Amino acid sequence: MTEVDDPLVGQFLDYEFPVMMSKTPPKVKWSVRPVGFDNEYIMTHRLGKSEDEIKALYECGALGKWPMCEDAGRHLFGMVKPG
């Protein structure tokens, strides 16, 4: 097990990478990004969409995100039981 310091979830223990390399040990930067985390970046920097176009895509349901609440990541990993 290795300790991961995830920006969304915080610190937790996770299984280590199953392959060990002597000169390049694995490092975990984050556990997993929530659904939709990179939407704005991809839509603006890669696809050239404007803020109004992106807003329209969210409004019609073409784009979505994991709920961004304080414990969203903890719920994702089963670390907090839903209310």
N, C-alpha and C positions, 0 to 999 in steps of 0.2 A: 504494500500500500504506500501511496505517496500523498503528501499534502498539496492541495491545489488552492491557490488564492485567486478565485474568479472574480472579475469586476462586478458581476451581477449577483452571484450566489454568495460570495464571500469565501471563507476558508472551509474546506471539507476534505475528507480522505477519499481517494479514488484508486482503482487498480492501476498498477504501473503498466507501461508499454511492455508487451510480452517479449520483445526482442531486445536484448542488451548488446550494445556495440561499445567496444572498449574505448575508441577515440572520440565518439560522438554520442555521449549519453543523452537519452531523450529528455526534453523539457516540456512541461505543459504550461501554455500561456493562458488558456482559458478552457473551460470544460466544453461548453457548447453555446453557440449564440442562439438566442430565442428567434422564433419565426418572425421574419420581417425586420430584423435588426439592421440590415444593410439596405433596406428598400430605397431610402432617399439618396444614398450614395450611388447606387447602381442606376437609379432613374435619372439623376442629374449628370453624373460624371461619365457614365457609359452609354446611356441612351439619349442624352440631351434633352430631357423633359423639363419643362418649366414648373415652378411651384404650383401654379394654377392647374396644370395638367395632372400633376401628382395628386393634388387635393381632389380633383374630379375622379381619379382612379380609386382613391380611398372611399369617396362618397358612394360610388356605384358598386363597391364591393370587389373590384378587380384586384386591389391591394389590401392587405391586412397585416396585423401584427399580433404577437403574443401580448396579452394585457400587461402594460408597464406599471405594475404596482410594486410596492416595497418588497413583497415576498413572492413575486412572480417566479423567480428562479428557484426559490426554495420549494414552491409547490411543484414545479416541473420535475425536481429530483426526489419528490416524496419526503422532503425534509420537514415540511409543515403540512399538517392535515387540514384540508379545506374546512372552513368554519361550519 
